[in-house]
Structure formats: C-alpha cells, structure tokens
C-alpha cells in the first residue's frame, strides 16, 4: 500500500507540473534530463523490474504448483515447470500487440478481482478473521476447509457470475468507460454474492492457533 501511495503521489505531482501522466517507471527514467543520473537510474530500473517480476510472477506460481502437487514437486522442480511454461507461451510476442496486451491483462484482472473479493469476504465478513490453523494442513474430510473434495461450492457459485460480468465489462467495447474498473466491480460483486448466498455453515467458525502442529525450534 505504501508503494502504491508513492506511485499515486509521484504521478499526480508530475501531472500537476507539466500535464503529463507517468504510465510506468520507464517514463520516469526518461524524464531525467542529465546523462549521469540517467545512466545511474537505468540499472536500478532493470534490477527493480527483475526483482518485482521474480516475486510477483515467478515465486507465486511456484508455490501454487507445489501446493497442487506436493507429492511430485518441490520448490526447485516447480520452478523449472514454471519457467518452461513461461517460455512456451512466448510472452514477448503477446506484448508486440497493444490490443493483445489490453485484452490479456484486462481479462486476467477481471478474473482475479472476483477471487480477491471472495477471499476478503470469507475472511473478514463470514469467518470474522477466525482461522483454524491445524485444519489448513490436514487432509481430514471432516476439517473445516475440506468442503467437497477440496472445492468450496459457494465460492465457485459466487465466482462464476462475478467473473462473467467483470470480463464483459473489461473486454466489450460498449463498456469501455467502465473497463478500468472491472477489477473493482468484479471483486465487489463476488464479495457480496459470497456473503448473501445461502448454504453457509451454521456452526460458528473456530479460531485455533497452530501451536499443536508447530515444529519445535532446534
């Protein structure tokens, strides 16, 4: 949130100064008028880009793959799978076309917004921040997070219509005035559906720490 605030302040300040909007960090670097600070800022931009993409676009899918296939993949193997998948889809070809970038990122954001809304609504409004930590790490079908074969049907039922609405708003030209808000609209709609949809557990959610499954310190 702090970084987002810095970005908003810098972009707004630049617009107030000369009427230009900073769309990316490369715009900020190009605005440096002198050669020496420009040469010093360029490597920093490269390092920043690599670091952010490693954490956001590499480490996260690696952990997701490990969680999906824990018996077959460790962190190193999942990293190789993620890297190969990233090469196979040839992302640099996607970015050659502004239209493809717009549709790809718009559609992806429209799908991720409802997921965020469901997670936030479930944690803050339904469970009231109560987490049963041992149940997060068990395969017991009677555990609180087992649902139906590991799938939460209420979350899926909230996700599908919210994602459909968000994708339409993001990609259909008729809604171009709202396309920039598709993520927020999808998140809000999915959160509301998750809360009001029938079928919630009648018993109160338990708040249990993970002390009983904690690994003793060496």
VOPAGU-2260 file (C-alpha; in pm, 1 decimal, decimal comma):
REM VOPAGU-2260
SITE   aa  ch    i         X         Y         Z
SITE  UNK   A    0       0,0       0,0       0,0
SITE  UNK   A    1     289,8     235,2      74,7
SITE  UNK   A    2     440,9     182,2    -269,8
SITE  UNK   A    3     103,1     236,9    -432,2
SITE  UNK   A    4      71,4     563,9    -242,7
SITE  UNK   A    5     414,6     677,7    -361,5
SITE  UNK   A    6     318,4     597,7    -721,8
SITE  UNK   A    7      -4,9     796,8    -696,8
SITE  UNK   A    8     171,2    1096,4    -540,3
SITE  UNK   A    9     453,0    1098,7    -799,0
SITE  UNK   A   10     213,9    1059,2   -1092,2
SITE  UNK   A   11     -14,0    1331,0    -962,3
SITE  UNK   A   12     277,8    1565,2    -897,7
SITE  UNK   A   13     414,3    1515,5   -1249,4
SITE  UNK   A   14      71,6    1584,1   -1399,4
SITE  UNK   A   15      40,8    1899,8   -1190,3
SITE  UNK   A   16     384,8    2020,6   -1308,9
SITE  UNK   A   17     365,1    1970,0   -1684,5
SITE  UNK   A   18      35,3    1796,7   -1760,6
SITE  UNK   A   19     194,0    1457,7   -1837,7
SITE  UNK   A   20      84,3    1132,1   -1676,9
SITE  UNK   A   21     355,0     883,1   -1573,8
SITE  UNK   A   22     234,0     546,9   -1702,4
SITE  UNK   A   23     539,8     346,0   -1593,7
SITE  UNK   A   24     879,3     363,1   -1428,6
SITE  UNK   A   25    1049,3     388,9   -1770,5
SITE  UNK   A   26     865,2     720,3   -1825,4
SITE  UNK   A   27    1014,7     845,2   -1500,1
SITE  UNK   A   28    1367,4     744,2   -1604,0
SITE  UNK   A   29    1332,6     904,5   -1948,0
SITE  UNK   A   30    1232,7    1230,9   -1782,1
SITE  UNK   A   31    1578,2    1265,1   -1619,3
SITE  UNK   A   32    1745,7    1549,7   -1811,9
SITE  UNK   A   33    2114,5    1474,3   -1743,1
SITE  UNK   A   34    2323,7    1183,7   -1872,8
SITE  UNK   A   35    2495,0    1075,5   -1549,2
SITE  UNK   A   36    2183,0    1036,5   -1331,1
SITE  UNK   A   37    2007,6     875,2   -1627,7
SITE  UNK   A   38    2289,8     618,9   -1659,3
SITE  UNK   A   39    2272,4     554,5   -1284,6
SITE  UNK   A   40    1892,7     517,4   -1282,9
SITE  UNK   A   41    1874,5     275,4   -1577,0
SITE  UNK   A   42    2048,0     -20,2   -1398,9
SITE  UNK   A   43    1828,3      45,8   -1095,7
SITE  UNK   A   44    1520,8      20,8   -1320,6
SITE  UNK   A   45    1644,9    -311,2   -1460,2
SITE  UNK   A   46    1710,4    -454,2   -1112,1
SITE  UNK   A   47    1372,4    -331,2    -990,1
SITE  UNK   A   48    1192,2    -487,1   -1287,2
SITE  UNK   A   49    1364,2    -822,6   -1238,8
SITE  UNK   A   50    1304,8    -825,3    -861,5
SITE  UNK   A   51     935,6    -734,9    -886,7
SITE  UNK   A   52     868,5    -989,2   -1160,5
SITE  UNK   A   53    1052,3   -1264,3    -974,6
SITE  UNK   A   54     836,5   -1216,3    -665,8
SITE  UNK   A   55     506,3   -1145,8    -839,3
SITE  UNK   A   56     524,5   -1367,2   -1149,2
SITE  UNK   A   57     762,8   -1648,6   -1055,9
SITE  UNK   A   58     767,6   -1727,4    -684,6
SITE  UNK   A   59     387,2   -1718,2    -653,3
SITE  UNK   A   60     316,3   -1974,4    -929,4
SITE  UNK   A   61     597,9   -2194,2    -799,2
SITE  UNK   A   62     433,8   -2213,0    -456,3
SITE  UNK   A   63      95,8   -2272,8    -622,3
SITE  UNK   A   64     237,0   -2569,9    -815,3
SITE  UNK   A   65     397,1   -2712,3    -500,3
SITE  UNK   A   66      62,8   -2686,2    -318,3
SITE  UNK   A   67    -121,0   -2854,0    -608,1
SITE  UNK   A   68     123,8   -3143,4    -646,6
SITE  UNK   A   69     312,8   -3178,0    -314,6
SITE  UNK   A   70     393,7   -3544,6    -372,1
SITE  UNK   A   71     564,5   -3479,0    -706,0
SITE  UNK   A   72     701,0   -3125,6    -696,3
SITE  UNK   A   73     935,0   -2947,3    -460,5
SITE  UNK   A   74    1031,0   -2582,2    -496,1
SITE  UNK   A   75    1312,4   -2648,0    -745,2
SITE  UNK   A   76    1108,3   -2874,0    -973,2
SITE  UNK   A   77     810,8   -2639,8    -963,8
SITE  UNK   A   78    1042,8   -2351,2   -1053,3
SITE  UNK   A   79    1159,1   -2538,5   -1362,1
SITE  UNK   A   80     799,0   -2614,8   -1463,6
SITE  UNK   A   81     700,3   -2250,3   -1414,3
SITE  UNK   A   82     997,2   -2124,1   -1615,1
SITE  UNK   A   83     931,3   -2364,8   -1902,8
SITE  UNK   A   84     562,3   -2271,5   -1908,7
SITE  UNK   A   85     659,2   -1904,5   -1918,3
SITE  UNK   A   86     881,2   -1966,8   -2220,4
SITE  UNK   A   87     625,2   -2181,2   -2402,1
SITE  UNK   A   88     358,7   -1907,8   -2405,9
SITE  UNK   A   89     612,5   -1663,3   -2558,1
SITE  UNK   A   90     503,9   -1355,9   -2359,0
SITE  UNK   A   91     722,4   -1122,0   -2565,5
SITE  UNK   A   92     503,6   -1198,2   -2866,8
SITE  UNK   A   93     196,1   -1103,1   -2665,9
SITE  UNK   A   94     345,9    -765,1   -2585,0
SITE  UNK   A   95     418,0    -692,1   -2951,3
SITE  UNK   A   96      49,7    -610,2   -2994,6
SITE  UNK   A   97    -111,6    -340,4   -2776,2
SITE  UNK   A   98    -450,4    -493,9   -2849,4
SITE  UNK   A   99    -341,1    -834,9   -2720,2
SITE  UNK   A  100    -190,2    -676,8   -2409,8
SITE  UNK   A  101    -511,9    -488,9   -2339,9
SITE  UNK   A  102    -729,7    -796,0   -2377,5
SITE  UNK   A  103    -490,8   -1027,9   -2191,7
SITE  UNK   A  104    -432,2    -801,6   -1891,5
SITE  UNK   A  105    -791,4    -679,4   -1888,7
SITE  UNK   A  106    -928,5   -1032,6   -1893,4
SITE  UNK   A  107    -678,7   -1155,2   -1633,7
SITE  UNK   A  108    -755,8    -866,5   -1400,0
SITE  UNK   A  109   -1128,0    -921,5   -1445,7
SITE  UNK   A  110   -1085,2   -1284,5   -1335,9
SITE  UNK   A  111    -858,5   -1208,3   -1040,5
SITE  UNK   A  112   -1083,8    -935,2    -899,7
SITE  UNK   A  113   -1366,4   -1174,8    -804,3
SITE  UNK   A  114   -1115,0   -1414,6    -647,7
SITE  UNK   A  115    -987,9   -1131,5    -427,5
SITE  UNK   A  116   -1342,4   -1031,5    -336,1
SITE  UNK   A  117   -1432,5   -1385,9    -229,6
SITE  UNK   A  118   -1118,7   -1427,1     -18,2
SITE  UNK   A  119   -1170,7   -1092,5     158,0
SITE  UNK   A  120   -1542,6   -1151,1     217,6
SITE  UNK   A  121   -1481,3   -1501,0     351,2
SITE  UNK   A  122   -1204,6   -1390,7     587,6
SITE  UNK   A  123   -1342,2   -1059,3     714,3
SITE  UNK   A  124   -1720,9   -1092,9     693,8
SITE  UNK   A  125   -1801,4   -1464,7     712,4
SITE  UNK   A  126   -1525,5   -1602,4     936,4
SITE  UNK   A  127   -1469,9   -1274,8    1124,4
SITE  UNK   A  128   -1088,9   -1325,8    1097,7
SITE  UNK   A  129   -1114,0   -1664,6    1271,2
SITE  UNK   A  130    -868,5   -1918,9    1128,2
SITE  UNK   A  131    -836,1   -2283,9    1229,6
SITE  UNK   A  132    -467,4   -2329,4    1151,1
SITE  UNK   A  133    -444,1   -2710,6    1201,9
SITE  UNK   A  134    -731,7   -2759,3     957,3
SITE  UNK   A  135    -529,7   -2577,8     691,6
SITE  UNK   A  136    -269,8   -2856,4     699,2
SITE  UNK   A  137    -481,3   -3171,1     713,2
SITE  UNK   A  138    -645,9   -3398,4     459,6
SITE  UNK   A  139    -921,6   -3496,4     702,6
SITE  UNK   A  140   -1251,0   -3477,4     506,8
SITE  UNK   A  141   -1421,9   -3350,1     820,6
SITE  UNK   A  142   -1192,8   -3048,4     854,0
SITE  UNK   A  143   -1331,0   -2700,9     820,8
SITE  UNK   A  144   -1161,6   -2632,2     487,2
SITE  UNK   A  145   -1225,6   -2970,5     323,3
SITE  UNK   A  146   -1554,7   -2861,6     163,2
SITE  UNK   A  147   -1648,7   -3104,1    -118,8
SITE  UNK   A  148   -1338,4   -3282,6    -241,7
SITE  UNK   A  149   -1139,4   -2969,4    -160,8
SITE  UNK   A  150   -1368,6   -2736,0    -358,5
SITE  UNK   A  151   -1584,4   -2470,0    -193,5
SITE  UNK   A  152   -1909,6   -2477,1    -396,7
SITE  UNK   A  153   -2030,0   -2143,7    -255,3
SITE  UNK   A  154   -1709,0   -1973,5    -363,3
SITE  UNK   A  155   -1735,4   -2122,7    -711,5
SITE  UNK   A  156   -2101,0   -2019,7    -736,0
SITE  UNK   A  157   -2004,9   -1662,0    -643,8
SITE  UNK   A  158   -1700,9   -1660,5    -871,5
SITE  UNK   A  159   -1865,8   -1763,7   -1198,1
SITE  UNK   A  160   -2127,4   -1485,7   -1237,7
SITE  UNK   A  161   -1898,6   -1217,4   -1094,3
SITE  UNK   A  162   -1614,4   -1317,8   -1326,8
SITE  UNK   A  163   -1850,2   -1325,1   -1625,7
SITE  UNK   A  164   -1973,2    -972,7   -1551,2
SITE  UNK   A  165   -1620,0    -842,8   -1492,3
SITE  UNK   A  166   -1486,4    -996,3   -1814,6
SITE  UNK   A  167   -1772,0    -847,4   -2018,0
SITE  UNK   A  168   -1708,9    -503,6   -1867,8
SITE  UNK   A  169   -1334,3    -533,9   -1929,8
SITE  UNK   A  170   -1342,6    -662,4   -2288,3
SITE  UNK   A  171   -1664,9    -545,9   -2453,3
SITE  UNK   A  172   -1618,9    -207,5   -2620,5
SITE  UNK   A  173   -1966,9     -91,3   -2522,8
SITE  UNK   A  174   -1848,3     -77,1   -2158,6
SITE  UNK   A  175   -1515,4      92,9   -2237,0
SITE  UNK   A  176   -1594,8     375,4   -1994,0
SITE  UNK   A  177   -1610,2     120,3   -1710,1
SITE  UNK   A  178   -1338,7    -118,6   -1828,9
SITE  UNK   A  179   -1079,0      37,3   -1599,6
SITE  UNK   A  180   -1296,9     -50,9   -1300,2
SITE  UNK   A  181   -1366,4    -414,0   -1397,4
SITE  UNK   A  182   -1134,8    -548,8   -1126,2
SITE  UNK   A  183   -1310,5    -349,7    -852,6
SITE  UNK   A  184   -1660,0    -424,2    -982,0
SITE  UNK   A  185   -1583,2    -796,5   -1006,6
SITE  UNK   A  186   -1433,3    -801,0    -656,2
SITE  UNK   A  187   -1730,4    -617,4    -505,0
SITE  UNK   A  188   -1989,3    -832,7    -681,2
SITE  UNK   A  189   -1817,6   -1159,8    -585,8
SITE  UNK   A  190   -1781,3   -1047,6    -224,0
SITE  UNK   A  191   -2149,4    -957,9    -198,2
SITE  UNK   A  192   -2256,5   -1286,3    -357,7
SITE  UNK   A  193   -2029,9   -1482,0    -125,1
SITE  UNK   A  194   -2192,1   -1320,3     178,6
SITE  UNK   A  195   -2559,2   -1334,4      76,6
SITE  UNK   A  196   -2556,5   -1672,7     -97,6
SITE  UNK   A  197   -2735,1   -1946,3     100,4
SITE  UNK   A  198   -2557,7   -2254,4     228,8
SITE  UNK   A  199   -2321,2   -2103,1     484,6
SITE  UNK   A  200   -2213,0   -2318,7     778,0
SITE  UNK   A  201   -2449,7   -2277,2    1070,1
SITE  UNK   A  202   -2194,9   -2351,9    1341,9
SITE  UNK   A  203   -1954,9   -2071,0    1442,1
SITE  UNK   A  204   -1607,1   -2077,7    1291,8
SITE  UNK   A  205   -1330,9   -2167,5    1534,3
SITE  UNK   A  206   -1017,6   -1962,5    1590,6
SITE  UNK   A  207    -738,6   -2211,6    1665,0
SITE  UNK   A  208    -368,0   -2137,0    1650,4
SITE  UNK   A  209    -107,7   -2373,5    1509,7
SITE  UNK   A  210      80,6   -2446,9    1828,7
SITE  UNK   A  211     -14,4   -2814,4    1828,0
SITE  UNK   A  212     140,5   -2871,0    1484,6
SITE  UNK   A  213     433,2   -2631,8    1521,4
SITE  UNK   A  214     780,4   -2772,7    1467,3
SITE  UNK   A  215     990,4   -2732,3    1784,4
SITE  UNK   A  216    1285,8   -2498,6    1744,4
SITE  UNK   A  217    1625,9   -2658,5    1707,8
